[in-house]
């Protein structure tokens, strides 16, 4: 089942004790909205989303505030910059998980699950990288932002490669199953054709025998039962095996 993602975030506001520029609060609505960076008077505010979880329709926002002196504050657990690193670590952990799932996938359904769960993560980490890149441009010379930007790029690349690899594996699994079904249908068609030839060949003989009541005597009628019956059954089964071997087409062995 395909899940439809609603591009909404939970109603989370900036912490009231933060002394951020008023323009930040004015530009924020009742919901945090998309991931983005705001810059005013030397202050940098990052509005980010936590890594999407399975069956999660809404995105959970997280705020990170960099003061002009380089001190960081975070709405999440942890102290400032450490919390921002943990935020990126969460995306890395999610991508690691789906990489393992893709490695263990053996069916089209398992590959589809990886694609379905990975798609929102891929979009979110791509936007995370764009936000951190924008923030780095606003704050020159901050090595922490540069390192976080580079980490986000690596995660975006991993998610992109994982998504492409999973899609290729899914396409291959579907094509392989289709080829197997086509081969089985071809063998069934060959068997049906041979049965039709046999029926057409013996149909006149069976019709004439039925019309004229052919009933020949072979002398086996006088033998005590059940030997005649058992011999007849044995011969019939043997002829059935020969007929089955003739009707069943052989599979072409792969080189």
PEFENZI-V389200 format. One record per pair of residues at least 4 apart in sequence whose ideal C-beta (glycine too) atoms are under 8 Angstrom apart, sorted by the first residue. I is the first residue (numbers start at 1). J is the second residue. Records with the same first field share a line. If there is no record, write none. Layout:
BEGIN
I->J + J
END
This chain:
BEGIN
2->116
3->55 + 57 + 116
5->57 + 119 + 120
6->57 + 58
7->34 + 59
8->31 + 57 + 58 + 59
9->31 + 32 + 33 + 49 + 58 + 59 + 60 + 61
10->31 + 32 + 58 + 59 + 60 + 61
11->30 + 31
12->31 + 32 + 60 + 61 + 63 + 75
13->28
14->18 + 20 + 24 + 25 + 28 + 45 + 63 + 75
15->63 + 73 + 75
18->65 + 73
20->24 + 25 + 43 + 45 + 65
21->40 + 41 + 43
22->26
23->27 + 38 + 40
24->28 + 38 + 40 + 43 + 45
27->38
28->32 + 33 + 47
29->33
31->61
32->47 + 61 + 63
33->47
34->47 + 127
35->47 + 48 + 49 + 124 + 127 + 128 + 130 + 131
36->47 + 131 + 134
37->44 + 45 + 46 + 47 + 131 + 132 + 134 + 135 + 138
38->44 + 45 + 47
39->43 + 44 + 45 + 135 + 138 + 139
41->68
42->67 + 68
43->65 + 66 + 67 + 68
44->65 + 66 + 135 + 138 + 139
45->63 + 64 + 65 + 66
46->63 + 64 + 65 + 66 + 84 + 131 + 132 + 135
47->61 + 62 + 63 + 131
48->61 + 62 + 63 + 64 + 87 + 128 + 131
49->59 + 60 + 61 + 62 + 124 + 127 + 128
50->59 + 60 + 61 + 62 + 87 + 90
51->90 + 91 + 93 + 94 + 121 + 124 + 125
52->56 + 59 + 94 + 120 + 121 + 124
54->117
59->124
62->74 + 75 + 76 + 87
63->74 + 75
64->72 + 73 + 74 + 75 + 80 + 83 + 84 + 87
65->72 + 73 + 74
66->70 + 71 + 72 + 139 + 142
67->71 + 72 + 73
70->142
71->80
72->79 + 80 + 81 + 83 + 84
73->80
74->78 + 79 + 80 + 83 + 84
76->83 + 86 + 87
77->83 + 86
78->82 + 83 + 86
79->83
80->84
81->85 + 144
82->86
83->87
84->88 + 148
85->89 + 148
86->90
87->91
88->92 + 128 + 148 + 151 + 152 + 155
89->93
90->94
91->95 + 121 + 124 + 125 + 128 + 152 + 155
92->96 + 151 + 155
93->97
94->98 + 121
95->99 + 118 + 121 + 125 + 155 + 158 + 159 + 162
96->100
97->101
98->102 + 114 + 117 + 118 + 121 + 162
99->103 + 158 + 162
100->104
101->105 + 110 + 113 + 114 + 117
102->111 + 114 + 162 + 165 + 166 + 169
104->110
105->110 + 111 + 113 + 114 + 166 + 169
106->110
107->111 + 173
108->112 + 170 + 173 + 174 + 177
109->113
110->114
111->115 + 166 + 167 + 169 + 170 + 173
112->116 + 170
113->117
114->118 + 162 + 166
115->119 + 163 + 166 + 167 + 170
117->121
118->122 + 159 + 162 + 163 + 166
119->123 + 163
120->124
121->125 + 159
122->126 + 156 + 159 + 160 + 163
123->127
124->128
125->129 + 152 + 155 + 156 + 159
126->130 + 156 + 159 + 160
127->131
128->132 + 152 + 155 + 156
129->133 + 149 + 152 + 153 + 155 + 156
130->134
131->135
132->136 + 145 + 148 + 149 + 152
133->137 + 149
134->138
135->139 + 145 + 149
136->140 + 142 + 145 + 146 + 149
139->145
142->146
143->147
144->148
145->149
146->150
147->151
148->152
149->153
150->154
151->155
152->156
153->157
154->158
155->159
156->160
157->161
158->162
159->163
160->164
161->165
162->166
163->167
164->168
165->169
166->170
167->171
168->172
169->173
170->174
171->175
172->176
173->177
174->178
175->179
176->180
177->181
178->182
179->183
180->184
181->185
182->186
183->187 + 251
184->188
185->189
186->190
187->191 + 248 + 249 + 251
188->192
189->193
190->194 + 249
191->195 + 247 + 248 + 249
192->196
193->197
194->198 + 246 + 247 + 249
195->199 + 247
196->200
197->201
198->202 + 243 + 247
199->203
202->206
203->207
204->208
205->209
206->210
207->211
208->212 + 214
209->213 + 214
217->221
220->228 + 231
221->228
223->227 + 228
225->229
226->230
227->231
228->232
229->233
230->234
231->235
232->236
233->237
234->238
235->239
236->240
237->241
238->242
239->243
240->244
241->245
242->246
243->247
244->248
END
